[in-house]
Amino acid sequence: MKILECRRFSTTYPLSANTRVVKDYEIDLEMGEERIIVIDGIEHPIRRGNVCVRKPGQTVYGKGTQSSILLTIDFSDTQSPDHYTRNVSGPIQTSWDNGLLDDLNGVIVPHSEFTFIPVYTELLRVAFTDTNATQLLVMELLYKLNAEV
């Protein structure tokens, strides 16, 4: 498992309806106000504290101003995070055969908007400096997401 992207992202302009194909696993924590994300043609409302899970091959675009912590993962461990960007076309990662991802899709609304902030905060701190801690945090995140589902 390799983290390709782990960073805060905010737009100061409304997102457009430019559809892109998801290349890798994206598990983002929304930090802003309510907006809409469209995954495979289905609209999902999303707001602060929600987690949006997108898998390779899905189509996606957003409506509204975005403020998120972006987390992009390569479970095949074949890519490099150097100069990675979601918006550049490239190969689509093969599906990761793991039961922890099977039921995770779309927007997950936790019982509390603060449920996932500690995990994402720690991921922001160690994602590119401590491989063992990063792997443990990603697994913790997947288990917590499954508990919410």
Secondary structure, DSSP 8 states (H G I E B T S, - for coil): -EEEEEEEEE-SS-B----EE--SEEEEEE-SS-EEEEETTEEEEE-TT-EEEE-TT-EEEEEB--EEEEEEEETT-----TT--TTS----------HHHHT--EEE--SSTTSSHHHHHHHHHHTTT-HHHHHHHHHHHHHHHHHH-
